[in-house]
Every structure is written in structure tokens, then in C-alpha cells.
Amino acid sequence: MLNNIENIGRLDCPISLNSQEASFDEVAIHALLRQRLSKSTVEKRMRYARFMEKHPCPVDFRNPTYENFIRHMDYREQIELAGASALSHEWKTMKTFLNAYGIPITDWNYKPPSIPKTKARVIPSPDIVHKMIHHKYSKDEYENAFI
């Protein structure tokens, strides 16, 4: 459906969708045209939505409730030990659907765990690598440990 998006204009896209009747394709079109998300982001969010809908503790996208969503997220975090990044993506997916349905996100008081910051990696220069490989070890243990 996203491949034929060129044939659909913003004037043809409703401002909000009915959660009881809207298909995932209609939500995807809404996300592209109304929420101005990129095609790759929308495709990723739809994959997450299908996963969430078919999960052992599923999210009901036809009748979205805060309690149902929190139950799913708690299950993912505590039982499946899902990472912060996965939980963040699922929250963004839910927000995409809430926006499409015209449901205020402010009513949904969920905050995913913080994603750990990546540490900067120091890549040694070729000269340093050469010195490390060809180092003549000494009797000084401190110097050897340092190298």
C-alpha cells in the first residue's frame, strides 16, 4: 500500500481515523501524510505494530486503552527482559496509532526506560598498533601492563 502513496493526496487523508474501522494501511498512510514520518519509519512502526498485536500479551489497536498497553509493556520489560531500545520503539509505534486516532498522548503517562548512551571508542593509530605488536617487553611489570 505504501508503494502507491503518490496517488493519495493530503486532501484525501482524514485528519483522524476511527480506531474500530481503520486498517494498518490507513494508519500508515496517515503517518506518512499527516504525521510526516518517513516511509522507512512508517514501515518499521507497522512491523512493530504487527508484532505487538500478535504478541502473547497483545495490544488491541482497534480499542486502544492505556491499561492494555501498559500490561503489554510491563510483560515485555519484566518477563521477556526487552531492552530499552525495543520498548522505546514500541512506545513510538503506539504514539503513531494514537495520533492517527486523534487520542491525546498526554493522557498516556508512559515513559520508556532510558537508552544507555554509547561510549566513545578510541581507535589507535597505525603507529600505535605497530608499537604494540612489536613491543619488546621489559622486566618492569608496570611498563608491560601499561603497554
C-alpha positions in Angstrom: 0.0 0.0 0.0 2.9 2.4 0.8 4.2 1.9 -2.8 1.1 3.6 -4.2 1.2 6.6 -1.9 1.8 9.0 -4.8 -1.8 8.6 -5.8 -3.1 9.8 -2.5 -3.0 13.5 -1.6 -3.3 15.2 1.8 -6.8 16.3 0.9 -7.8 12.7 0.6 -6.4 11.7 4.0 -8.7 12.3 7.0 -7.4 14.3 9.9 -8.2 11.4 12.3 -9.2 7.8 11.8 -11.8 5.6 13.6 -9.8 3.0 15.6 -12.7 0.5 15.2 -12.6 0.6 11.4 -9.1 1.8 10.3 -6.7 -0.7 8.8 -2.9 -0.7 9.4 -2.5 0.5 5.9 -4.8 3.5 6.6 -2.8 4.3 9.7 0.4 4.0 7.7 -0.9 6.5 5.1 -1.9 8.8 7.9 1.5 8.6 9.4 3.1 9.5 6.1 0.8 12.3 5.1 -0.4 13.8 8.4 2.4 12.9 10.8 5.1 13.5 8.2 7.1 10.4 9.1 9.4 8.9 6.5 8.5 5.8 4.6 11.2 3.7 6.3 10.0 4.9 9.7 6.4 4.0 8.9 7.4 0.6 7.6 9.3 -0.1 10.9 6.4 1.1 13.0 4.0 -1.2 11.2 6.3 -4.1 11.7 6.3 -3.3 15.4 2.5 -2.9 15.5 2.1 -6.4 13.9 4.5 -7.8 16.5 2.6 -6.1 19.3 -0.8 -7.2 18.0 0.3 -10.9 17.7 2.3 -11.0 21.0 1.3 -13.4 23.9 0.3 -10.2 25.8 -1.2 -8.4 22.8 -2.0 -4.7 22.2 -5.5 -4.1 20.9 -5.1 -1.4 18.3 -8.9 -1.5 17.5 -9.7 -0.4 21.0 -6.5 1.1 22.4 -6.5 1.6 26.2 -3.8 2.7 28.4 -4.2 -0.3 30.7 -3.9 -2.8 27.8 -0.7 -1.0 26.5 0.9 -0.8 30.0 0.2 -4.5 30.5 2.0 -5.3 27.3 5.0 -3.1 28.1 5.3 -4.5 31.6 5.2 -8.0 30.2 7.9 -7.1 27.7 10.1 -5.5 30.3 9.7 -7.9 33.2 9.1 -11.3 31.6 10.9 -11.0 28.3 13.6 -8.6 29.5 13.2 -6.4 26.4 15.8 -3.8 26.1 15.2 0.0 26.4 15.5 0.5 22.7 12.8 -2.1 21.8 10.5 -0.6 24.4 11.1 2.9 23.1 10.3 1.7 19.5 7.0 0.1 20.8 6.1 3.4 22.6 6.7 5.4 19.4 4.6 2.9 17.5 1.7 3.3 19.9 2.0 7.1 19.6 1.8 6.8 15.9 -1.6 5.0 16.3 -2.8 7.4 19.0 -2.0 10.4 16.7 -3.9 8.7 13.8 -6.9 8.1 16.0 -6.9 11.6 17.4 -6.3 10.4 21.0 -4.3 12.8 23.1 -0.9 11.3 24.0 -0.8 13.5 27.2 -3.4 11.1 28.7 -1.0 8.2 28.3 1.6 8.7 31.1 4.2 6.2 29.9 7.9 6.8 29.9 10.2 4.0 28.5 13.5 3.2 30.2 16.4 5.4 29.2 18.5 4.1 26.4 22.1 3.8 27.6 24.5 6.2 26.0 27.2 4.6 23.8 30.7 5.1 24.9 33.1 6.8 22.6 35.6 4.4 21.1 39.2 5.3 20.7 40.8 3.7 17.7 44.6 3.6 17.9 46.6 5.0 15.0 48.6 2.5 12.8 51.8 3.7 14.5 50.5 2.9 18.0 49.3 -0.6 16.8 52.7 -1.3 15.2 54.4 -0.3 18.5 52.0 -2.6 20.5 52.6 -5.5 18.2 56.4 -5.1 18.0 57.0 -4.1 21.6 60.0 -5.6 23.4 58.7 -6.4 26.9 60.9 -5.4 29.7 61.3 -6.7 33.2 59.2 -3.8 34.6 55.7 -5.2 35.1 54.2 -1.8 35.3 55.5 -0.8 31.9 54.3 -4.1 30.4 50.8 -3.7 31.8 50.7 -0.1 30.6 51.6 -1.2 27.0 
